[in-house]
Amino acid sequence: MDPFIVLHEFYHCIRMFFMEHKGTEKKADRFALDFIKGYYLYKKYRKL
């Protein structure tokens, strides 16, 4: 399972829950990429 797709769709679920879904594909992509980048940074610096 691709984590990017899971996070992308999770973003849409959050937006729908708050009734704010307005064609936010770019924002969903950004959310997924930022989350994944943040996760890798956390793992990298956690080892220090």
Contacts in CASP RR format, 6 or more apart in sequence:
PFRMAT RR
TARGET T0000
AUTHOR 0000-0000-0000
METHOD contacts of the structure
MODEL  1
MDPFIVLHEFYHCIRMFFMEHKGTEKKADRFALDFIKGYYLYKKYRKL
3 32 0 8 1.000
3 36 0 8 1.000
4 32 0 8 1.000
4 33 0 8 1.000
4 36 0 8 1.000
5 32 0 8 1.000
7 31 0 8 1.000
7 32 0 8 1.000
7 35 0 8 1.000
7 36 0 8 1.000
8 28 0 8 1.000
8 29 0 8 1.000
8 31 0 8 1.000
8 32 0 8 1.000
9 28 0 8 1.000
11 24 0 8 1.000
11 27 0 8 1.000
11 28 0 8 1.000
11 31 0 8 1.000
11 32 0 8 1.000
12 21 0 8 1.000
12 24 0 8 1.000
12 28 0 8 1.000
15 21 0 8 1.000
15 22 0 8 1.000
15 24 0 8 1.000
15 28 0 8 1.000
END
